[in-house]
Amino acid sequence: MRPGHDTAVARAEVDHSRQRRFHRRSRNGCQQCKARRVRCDEGRPICGNCSRKSTEQLCIYKNAAEASTALNTESSITPMTIPQNSPTTQNSLVPFVSQDFDWSVLISNLLSAPSAGLPLSNYPPLPFNSLLNQQASLGSTSLHPNDGSQSNELSSIHLQFTNNEEDPYQRQMRLLQHPDELAKYFASEEQRQLFHHFVNEAASDLLVIPTTHSNNPWLVHLSPLALLKPAGQDLTHDALRAAILSLASLDIGTKMNIAIKDPHNNAMYTLSEAQRSAAMKLLDMGNYVEAVNNDLESADLTVATAVILAVRDRLGGHQSWEAALVHGVRAVTAYNGPAGFLGKNVNPSRRFLVEQMACAELLGAMTNSLAPKLLQWDNDDWLMYDRGGRSGTGIRVGQFCGRAMILGDESRQLNILKRDNAQACYTAVSDNINVRKISLSLRSGQLSDKIIHVRSSDISLVLPTRAAHGINTALLCAEIALLVDSMDYDAAMYDDSIQSKVQTVLDIVDEAFSQGMYSGFLMPLIWMAVSATALPNRPESHETIDAIQMV
């Protein structure tokens, strides 16, 4: 074990003391925070605390002049702009900005979630805030987040799943104020309160940096889908509602976990598991009746349900966390993949759903050393649809990782074919193997060159340090995977050039740990631990993964 590793692990175990150094007094906070006697981050036009309290009203500051300034500057401040000294921004890998929000949300949860294989009852989930302070958002890498020429997409987006004149987000917020109308969708008072909790609390915790409800993509793009048809009319709508209730229950369970005597006997975890089972049962029924075929609304709802359950299961450490992914992937592939699912006129809400689905499936495929089904080599140009010239660094990293996994899977299949043909030596099979080896080598070389080019660019100069660390580790792992696939597996595990890169990744992680950065490393470390790390180094990789999870 290298010097400094024990120190890094120790830092991961003392999260609260590590966070305290970022605390500061709030002397000029808004009047609302002063009334509640809570520390204000002084965000303009609305602070993080007030945004979490479901208020769309601008904050009132110490004097009228300041309040007037806040009002006058509203149009020039992106709602997601957070002061540089805000405590909420210190532990996040990449700021959550409106221009590239879509890939950031789910990937940030998945990269910081507990590893699969642990039953919920035996693995008390970490508090949401602890998990989400580890965020690793490879997609939120807009180089000019405060550029005045960039419009605030989210505030003007209207969901396109219904023909209602009323904005579905606004309709959702109105229904929350009228229990009688909300009762059409959630039968019991308990369910309605859980939905309230999802909107008011859990959805905000899915973001790295707090923002107003009207700018939260989970509330703009996903949760209004649960209010399209009343309960009992359509199984895909009921499935999404059950998934949302399951995540809301888990969130409450994590927040109350420290206050109960036996964390393993948490009633909210039991309720969350029951709602999850109900959602999965409905997804299975939808599969049997082919609900998504020729019905894009049902497909949207199925993908949304799979995404919510993927978040819930990863955060909860559920041993069957990949089960929901199967349904989401099937819904997208029923329309010939993401490009067909999105169609020619890209719907912002559907784009959000399919990108989150691709992120979840990418991590699942990586964990199992399989090729992803959504990020196919010849069908991943949809990632660049309608990006308006915005930064695509995170998107390219995801694309590179997906393609490296595809090449790795092809290499494994080729080795199996070569082994099976070793005795008979069929000429046709041997010729096919040679052709495929040439193609594999060519594509691997081209991808490796692209990865090296991005790695050699001045990422550290145009991205936050935390983002640069996270992206570099992901790119290094993609490069390592390509090198491993180019030679015999056993030989690769002890090849100096490969293991030197593995050591570089671990050194980057140690350096980041020493600076209090814990985000962005779970995904590449999982990749290395299962496929690229030499046996002597694997315990260290697993220990580091465990340390990240303890933060």
Secondary structure, 3 states (H helix, E strand, C coil): CCCCHHHHHHHHHCHHHHHHCCCCCCCCCCHHHHHHCCCCCCCCCCCHHHHHCCCCCCCCCCCHHHHHHHHHCHHHCCCCCCCCCCHHHCCCCCCCCHHHHHHHHHHHHHHCCCCCCCCHHHCCCCCHHHHHCCCCCCCCCCCCCCCCCCCCHHHHCCCCCCCCCCCHHHHHHHHHCCHHHHCCCCCCHHHHHHHHHHHHHHHHHCCCCCCCHHHCHHHHHHHHHHHCCCCCCCHHHHHHHHHHHHHHHHHHHHHHHHHCCCHHHCHHHHHHHHHHHHHHHHHHHHHHCCCCCCCHHHHHHHHHHHHHHHHHHHHHCCCCCCHHHHHHHHHHHCCCHHHHHHCCCCCHHHHHHHHHHHHHHHHHHHHCCCCCCCCCHHHCHHHHCCCCCCCCHHHHHHHHHHHHHHHHHHHHHHHHHHHHCCCCCCHHHHHHHHHHHHHHHHHHHHHHHHHHHHHHCCHHHHCCHHHHHHHHHHHHHHHHHHHHHCCCHHHHCCCHHHHHHHHHHHHHHHHHHHCCCCCCCHHHHHHHHHHHCCHHHHHHHHHHHHHHHHC
